[in-house]
Amino acid sequence: MKLILKALLIVCSVSMLSIAHGQSYSLRVSDVRNTTYSTQGTIEECLLSVRPKGLFMEFGLYLSFSSRGSNFKSNDSLEVVLNFSLPDKAVITDSWLWIGNEICQASLLDAFSASKIYENIVKRRRDPSLLTKNSNNGFTLRVFPMGGNEQRHVKITYLVPVSWTETNVQVPVPVEIINTSRYIPLDFPIIFWNDENFLFEKASNTSASPLTERIDPILGPYKTMTFAPIGNFKSNTLSYSLKNAAAVYVGANKNSDVSYYQFAVRPNQLIADTQAIKVVFLVDYQENTSISKDDVLSNLKNFMKQSLTSNDSFNIVFSSFNVQPSAAQWVAAYDYNIDSVIDVTSLKLATYSNLPNVISKGIEFINQHGQTGNLILLNNSDQFNFYVSSNELLKEIAILNKNEYVISTVDFGSNSKWSYFNNRYYYANEYFLSNLANLYGGIYVNTRNGKSFMQALEQTKETFQNVIENIDIHFKPSQGIAYAKYTLDPVGTFVSTRDVIRQVGVFKGEFPLILEISGEYNNQIFSKSFLFDESNLVLLDSMGKKQWQALSILNLENQNGGTNHVDIIRKSQEYRILTTYTAFLCIEDTLFYCPTCIDEKNVPVDNDDQKLDSLWEIKVYPNPFIDVLNIEVHFQNEIATTGEVAGRILDLSGKTVHRFSALVNSSNVLQYQWDGSNLNGLQSAPGVYVVMLETKQGMVRQKVIKGN
């Protein structure tokens, strides 16, 4: 009865929830000097280099822009504008622009001066690029000029924090940036530079070529693989293992005067965290363009692997015509179990909402299987946008949820449907979802305030994980002092046992370094102490200092709204870290050319044409074709294969229009005839297509033209 009365009073008592619009991803090209017309740009080529750097990964993102598909002429002088976001606490440390064959390395200026210089140069047709930070996570890159039939090449270097799981560290691939392209690139090659302490394991998305190992004569050993689009590039996470896995990671950049340290610790590996967690994930999905159901499930899979251990249990209830749990019983949260349940859900998850039944089946499952557990609802529909229908559903839930299971809600609905009452706007199912979480002690979080879907998911951990009270952490050298400490994760009176506590700081003194952690768990006080020297810590290069500088600037920006902007600008330029008050500016001046900058695009990767040509020869004829296209692949003897090889025909947007499989004969030749039909058996429209075959050695690709 208590909950029913609360539901009846919600209209009057609901708390105000602010909605801020986060930065979106977009790529536009326009002739800014002659017209206001703009159109979507194209990323012709992309490449990502990855270097482990302790608590961060250093990403080098190479992009080649064009206006392909637009009506611009070859003599037009176009501006390219890329808007994008990076993960929380990521920092940009460099920007390059290619001017002819020369690499121009950006200068870091105060934002006002850089913008004025850029605008003046645009008027004079010289070659500038401008990279600015607009918000905590939002950035804009501008490049000028680009001819209507030209390409411009850039590189963005940034540090992104890694997420620590029970068994490895993970970092997201910036596929959202690549997906801004009008025509999705045919591939996305990745270079993984070797590190003796962090070892690359795998990518979460399996649409990739096999991992190969190579050696560059200048840069050393590396691994490489290429991701392939399925329509567009799907969410992807890179996983690394630590060479010396332990409950605590410590790294240090030791110098003669001032040194820098960093550590990461999972509290549950220090105590007897035996309280198993049980969570039912409720996935109610309505088709939209902002996030696909594959991306929703991919993020959910990564979240479960990061947040749950093998002692925990889970299940998934999802929208469909006949709503049922993915599994009949609680499922132990082993990685392979998570993969299997996600696969089952992916096959059956509908693209329409069935919200009331999803919630009721989730509560019913817990009622029938031990009456212990939490629920996390993921929803993007909008049929309960108004308070009348919302309150009716909340009454029904109160009757069913008599045990008052904690319910948290992740709202990733759009702003397209809204209602106005209680002197404010409510978007999608915001009113219903926020009050559902409020009634049952959960957390409501939405993605309309700039959070990514994954960041929103991570916020819900607070409601189902066990906590340590009164935690106290001290780090120092055995003889000396440690100071200027910054944490990547907020550490309050209560800390989840599954959270990772990450800190960087400065120290003066000698090894060994001492880490002391104490707190209270299950009414028992615990205290742990660790010693670290050269034998059991990671010796960092100058990036250890760079990471401390980055967090010190982020902390300064967040203090009093960054009002001390003079100090921020000074440190930003000194440390070469982009802030909201500074900008990276490249200009056409030989003083800014960088002969020592190494272009990693020259490093052979898995999609390298020269490498592929040495392994096989592909023939397509006639090309262009009208009725039938003959496809032949002649494999070299050293990669002879038997059995079927899967193939696809894609249009230039990356969409699959035809699938096939073909046998490799005893002469190592594969043959197939495409009659121009699509997946529905109808004739494909005339145009340019890509033949793609997937082999164990990599992907075979060839462009073809279908005529009238």
N, C-alpha and C positions, 0 to 999 in steps of 0.2 A: 504493500500500500504506500509506503514511503516513496518508492520510486515512481509510482503512478502519479502521486500528487506533484512530485518534482517535474514530471513530464508535462503536466497540465499548466504549470507556471512558467515554462521555459520562455514563452514569448515575452514575458515581462522581465525575466531575470537574466537572460543570456548576456554573457560578457562580450565586450566589443573586441573583435579580432581585426587587426589592421591587415589590409591587402596591399602589397607593393608589387609592382610588376618588375620581374627580373629581366635581365638582358637576354634577348633571344639571339639565336645564331642566324646569320644571313650573309650572303655574298652578292653584292650589287656592282654593276659597272654603269657608268654614265658619262656623257659629254658635258661636264660641269660648266664649261665656259660658254656653250652655245644653246643648251636646252636643259630643262629640268627632268627630261625623260631618263629613266634608269631601267635596267633589266637584270635578271639573275645572271651572275657570272658562272664561269666553269673553271674547275680545278683539273687541269690536264694531267698533271703528275703530282704524286705525293710520296714522301719518304719520311720515316721516323727512325731516328737513332736513339738508343736507350743506354744510359750509363748508370749503374748503381752508385749512389753516393751516401751510404748510411741511411739516415732517416728519410732521405729524399731520393728520387730518381731525377737525373738530368735528361730532359727530352730535347732533341733537336728536330724540329718539324720543318721540312722542306716542302714548299708549295709552288706550283707553276700555274699562273692565272691566264685566262683568255676570255674573250667575249663570244666564243663559238655559240652559234644558234641565235645571235642577235641580228639586228638590221644595220649595225654600225658599218661604216666604210673604212677602208684601209688607211685613209688619211685622217681619220678622226683621232683626236687626242683624248683618250678616256681616262677616267679615274676609277680605280678599283677600291671598294670599301668592304672589308671583312669585319663583321661584328661576331665576337665569340666569348665564351666563358671558360674558365679553368677551375679545377677543384679548389675547395677551401684551403687557404694558406699557400697556394701555389704562387710563385713569383717569377716574373720574366727578367732575364739577366742579359739578353742580347738580341739584336735585330740586324739582319743582313739584307742588302738589296743588290742584285746583280745589275750592273750597268755595262752592257756588252758582255765581255768575258771577264770583267773585273768584279771582285767582291768589294762592296762598300760596307764597312762596319759602322753602325750608327753611333752618333754622339748622344749623350744623355744630357738634355737641357731642361730648364724649367719649362713647364707646359705652355705658358703664355708666349715665351720667346720662340719655342719650337713651332707652335701653330702659326705665328706671324711669318716666320721664315718659310714654312711650307706653303702658305697661301700666296706669298709673293713669288715663290719659285714657280708655282702652278701657272701664274699669269705669264711667266717668261719661258714656259715650255722646257725648263730644265727637269732633271730626273730626281725627284725626292720621294721618300716614303716616311710616314709618320705613324708611330705606334704609341697609343695612349691607354691609360687605365681609367675607366669610367666609374667603377664601383669596386666593392671588395673582390668580386670575381669576374667583372665584365671588362672587356678590352675592345679596342678598335684599331685596325690597321688600314692605312690609306696608302695607295701607290699611284703615282702619276709620272709620265703619261704612258698609256698603252695604246698602240694602234689597233684598229679594228681587226686586223689579221695577225697581230703579234701576241707574244706571251711575255709575262714578267715573272721573275723568279725571286723568291724570298726565303729566308730562314728565320724562325722564331725559336730562341733557346729559353727554356724555363725549367725551374725546379718544382717538382710536385711531391708532396708527402706520400709515403707509402702507408698502406693499411696493414696492421700486423694481425695475423690470425694465430690459431694455436700451433700451426705447423709451418707457416710460410709468411712471406710479405707479398702484398698485391698492389697493383697500380692500374688505373684505367687507361685505355687507349683513346686518344681524342678523336673518335670517329664522328662525333657531332660536327666538328669543323669540316671534315671531308664531305659530309652529307649536305652541306650548304650548296654544293655544286649543281648546276643545271643538269649536266651530264656526269654521272658518277664515274670516277676513274675505274679502269678495268681491274686494277689491283692496288694494294697498299703494302709495299715492302717495308719490313722492319729489320733494323740492324741491332743486334744485342752484343754490345762490347763486353768482353769477358772481364770478370772480377773474381778474385780468388776467394772472397768472403761471401758474395751473393751469387748464387748459381741459378741461371734461368731454368725453370721447370717446364712451363706450358702456358698456352693461351686458353682462355675459357671458351672462345668461339672456335669450333672445329673447321670452319670454312677457310682453311689455310693449306698451303703447300707444306710438305715435310720440312722439318728443321734441318738445316745443313750447316756444317762447320767449315770455316775458311780462315785464311791468314792474309792480312794486308801487310805489305812490306814496311809501311811506315807506322800504321796505327796498331798493328798486332792482331791477335786472334779474335775472332768474333763468330757469332751464329746469325743465321738469317732465315726468315720465312716470309711468305707473302700472303696477306689476307685477300680473299675474293669477296666481292659484294653479292648479296642475294637481294636484288632490288636496290638496296643501299647497304652500307656497312653496318653490321649489327654490333650492339654493345659488346665490348671485349675487355677482358682483364688479364694482365700479365702476372704470373706467379713466379716468385723466386724463393729458393730455400737458402737458409744460412748454413755456411760450412760448419760452424760450431754452434749448433742449436742449443740454447740454454734458456732458463727462465728470464734472464736479464741480458740484454745486449748493451754494450758500452763501446763507444768509439771516441777517439781522441786525436786532435791535431796538436802535437806537442812541439812547442817552440822554446827558444832560450829565455824569452821574457814572458809574454802573454800566450797562454794556450787555450784551446777550446775543447769542450767535451759534449757528448750527447749520450742519452740512454733511452731505452725502451724496456718496459717491464709489464708483464701481465700478472696482476695480483693473484689470479686463481692458480698460477703455477707455484706460488709461494705458500699457499695454505691448503688445507684439506677441504677443497670446495666440492663437497659430495652431493649438494642439493641439485638434483636433476631438474631441468626445465622442460615444460611441456607447452607447446605453442601450436595453435591452429591458425593457419594463414587463410583468410577469406579473400579470394580474388574475384572481384566483380568488374568485368571489363566491357566497355562500350567502344566500338571502333572509332578512332579519330586519327588525325594526322600528326599529332604532337609526339606520340610515343606508340609504337606497335606492341602487340601482345607478346611478340617474341622478345622485345626489349624489356618488357615488364617482367617476364619470367626469367630472363637472363640476369637481371638485377636482383630478383628475389633469390635465385640460386646462389649468387655470390654473397648476398647478405646472410643467408643461412649458413654457408660454409664459414663465414667470418665470425658469426655470432653464436653458433651452437657447437657443442662438442659431442663426441660419440656417446656420452652419458645421457644426452638430452634426447627428447622425442618431439616429433612434429607430425602434422598432417596438413593437407591443402583441400579446401572446399572451394569450388569455382563455379562461375555462372555457366549454365547449360540448360537445355530444356528439362532434363531430369536431373536435378542437382543432387550430387552424391559426393562424399569424400573421395579423394584420389586413392586412398588405401582404407581397408576395412578396420585396421587397428592402428595404434600409435606406431610410428616408424622411427627406429633409432637413427640419429642424425650423423651417420657415416657419409662420407662424400659420395660414395657410389649409390647409396640409398637416395640421397638428395637428387643426384642426376636422374635416377630412374623415375622418381615421383614427378619431377619437373617434366620429363619426357612424356609421361602419361597425361599430365595436365595440358601440355602443349597440344597434344592431338585432339583433346576434347573441349578445350576452353572456347566458349562461344564469343562472338563479337557483338553480342547484345546483353543488356543488363537483366539480371534476375535477382536483384538485391535482397528483397525480403526472404526468399527461399535460401539464399546463400548464408545469410545470418542465422536463420533458424536451424539449418542443417549443421552449422558449426557449433552452436550451443548444444544441440541435440547430441552431437558426437561426444562432446565432453561429458554430458550427463550420463551417457551410456558406457563411458570408458574411464571410470575412476573419479569423476566429478572434481578433477583438479586440472587446471590449465588456464592459459591466457589466450585471447584472440586478437589478431591484428587484421584489420579490414583494409584492403586496397581497392579504391573505388574511383571511377572517373565519369560516372553517369550523372544525370541531372533531373531525373523524374521526381525527386523529392526536394525540389528547389524552394517550395513554399512551406510555411510553417504548419498549415492545416494538415496536409498529408504526412508531413514529417512527424508531427505529434501523435497522429494515429498510429504510425508504425512504432514509435517509441513506446507507446502503451502496450502494444503487442509484445515487444521485446521484453518489457518489464515482467510480463506474466511468464514468459518462457525462461528468462534468466534469473530465476529465484535465488540461485546460488551466487549471484552477483560476480560472475567471472569478469576479470579486468578486460576491457575492450579498448584498444587503441585504433586510430583511424588515420590512413594516409589518403589525402584528397589530391588526386592529380587531374581533376576535371578542368575544363577550360573556362574562359570568361564569357562564352557565347550566350549563356542563359543566366539571367539574374532576376532577383526580386528585391523590392525595397520595402522594408518594414523595420520597426524598432529604430527608426532614424538612421538606417544604414543599408548598404547593399550587401546581398548574399549571392555568391556565385556558385553555379552547379549545385551539388548537394552539401555545400558548406554548412548550412544551418543544421541539417540533420546530423552530419558526421561530427561536427564540433560538439554538439550536445550529447551525442551517443558516448563519445569519449569522456566528456565531463561527468556524465551520470555514473559511469562504471570505473572511475579512477584511472583512466588511460590518458594517452597523449593524442591530441589532434595536431596534425601538421599538413600543410599544403605546399604545392610546388609553384603557386602563383606569386610567391615572394622571392623568387630567384633561386630557390633550392632545386637541385637536381632530384630526380626520383630516388636515386640511391641515398642522397643526403637526407631526404625525408624519411626513408626507411630506417636509417641508422638512428634517428632520433627516438624511435619507438623502443629501442633496447632498454631504456630506463625503466620500463614498466614490467619487464619479465626477468631481469637478471638479478642475482643476489648481490648484496652490497656489503662493503666494508665501511665501518663507521670510524670517525676520528683518525683518518689516515695521516701519517706524518712521514715525510721523505726528506732525507738530508744527503747531499753529495758534496764531497770535498777531497782534495789530495791529503795524503797522510800527514804531510807537513806543508802547510800553506793555506790558501783560502780559495773559495769558489764564490762567484757573485754574478750579477747580471743574468739571472736565470729566467728562461722563458719556456713555458709549456705549450705544446701543440694542442693539448686537450685540457679543458677546464677541470681542475681538481678542487672539489669542495669538501665539506664535512663527510659526505657520503660518496663513495666511488664503487661503481659496479665491478664485481670480481672478473667480469669478462672484458672490461675496458682495457685499453693499453695506455699507460702513462708514458708520455714522450716529453723529454726535456732537453734543452740545449743551454749551455752556459760557458762562462769564462773561468779559468783557474790559473793561479800562480802557485807553483810548487812542483813536487816530484812525485813519480809513481812510488807506491801503488795508490790508486784512487779508491775511495771508500764510498759505498752506497749503503745507506741504512733506511729500512722501511719498517714501520710499525703501525699498528691499528687494532681494531676490535672487530671480530667476526664471530657471529653466533654466541655473543656474550663472553667470548674468550679473547684475551689480549695476546697478540703475537708480535714478535720482533725478529727481523732478519738483517744480517749484515754480510756484505760481499766486498772482497778485495779484487782489484783489477790492475794488472801490469801488462807489459808487452806480450806476455804469453797467452792471455785470455781476453784481450780487447782488440778491437779493430783500429789499426793505425790509419787515420784519415789524411788526405792531402789538403790543400788549401780550401777545398769545398766545405770542410768542417767549419772553418771560419766564415765562409760565405753563408752558410745556413744560419749561423748565429746572427750575422748581419741582417739577413732577410727577416727573421722573426723579431729582431729589435726594431726594425723599421715598421713592420706590421703593427707591433704593439704601440709604437709612437703614433701611427695613423689613427688607431682606435681610441687613443686617449683624448678626451674632450673634443671628439669629432675632428681630430687632426688640426686643431687651431694653431699649433706651433709649426706652421708650414715652412718657415724659414729653416728650422733645424731639420725638418724632413727633407727638404730640397738638398741641403748640404750633404746629409748622409746618403741620400739616394744617389747623388753624383759621385760621392767618394766610394761607395760600395758597388756602384753600377747595378742598381736594382730599381726597377720601374715602380713609381708610385702615382697616386692621383694628382700630384703636383708637378710631375716631370713627364718627359716624353722622349722616346728614342727617335732621332731624326737622321736619315741618310740623305746626303746631297751629292750631286755630281761634282766632286772635287777630288783631285788626285791625292790630297792630303788625307782623305778618309778611305782610300783604297787599302786593302789589307792583303799584302802578298804572302803573309804567313798563315792566313786563315785556310784551313783544310776543308775542301769541299767533299763531304761524304757521299754526294751523289755519284762520285767517280768510283766509289767502292763497289765491286761486283755484288749484286744481291740475287735473290732467288729468281727474280723475273728477268734477269739480264739476258738480252737477246743473244749475245755471243755465246753465253753458256748453253742456252737452249739449243742453238743451232748445232752445237757439237754433239748433242744427244739424240736429236731427231730432225726430220725434215717433214714439213707439212705442205701438202699440195691441195689447193681448192680450185676447181675449174667446172665450167667456165666462170669467170669472175670479171664483170658482172654476169649474173644468171637470171633467167626468167622462170623456167619450169622446174629444173632439177639441178641441185648443186652436188658435185662429187667431192667427197672429203677423203683424202688419203694421208696417213701418217706413217712414215718409214722410220722405224726405231733402229738405233745402232745396236750391234750385237751385245755390247757390254751392259745394256739395260733391257735385254730381251725380256718380254713379259708374256704371259698367257692369260687366257680368260677374258672377261668383259672389261671394257673401259667405259666409264660414264662420261657423257658429253651433254653440253647445253648450247643453245643458240640464244644470245642475248641481244636486245636492242641497245642503243647508245645510252639509254637511261639506266642500264644495268638490269632491266626486267627480263626474266627468263620467258622466252616465247615458245621454246620447243626443247624437249628433253629426249635423249636417246642413249642407247648403249650399243657397243659394237665389239666384235671379237678381233683379237690380234692373231693373225694366221701364223703358220710355221715359218714363214719368211720374214717375220717381224713387221708385217704391214697391217695396218688397220684401214678398213674401207667402210664408208657409209654414204648413202644418198639422202639428201634432204629435199623434200618436195615443196618446201616453202610453207608448209602448214604450221599453225600455232598449236597451243595446248588444247584448244577447243576443236581442232580439226579443220579450221577455216584457213584460208590463205592469208599470210602475213602481208602487211602493206609494203609497197616498194620502199627501199631505204637501205641504210647501212646497218649491218649486223656483225656480231662477233661470234665466231665458233670457238668454243672452249671445251677442252678435254682434260680430265683430272687423272693423272697417273701418280705412281708412287714417287717418281722423281721430280714432279712439279706439274705445272699447268701448261698445256699447249694452247696458244691463242692465235687467231687469224681473223682479220677483218674481211668481210665480203659485202658485195652490193647486190641487192635484189632489184631488178629492173621491172618496168611495166610489161 
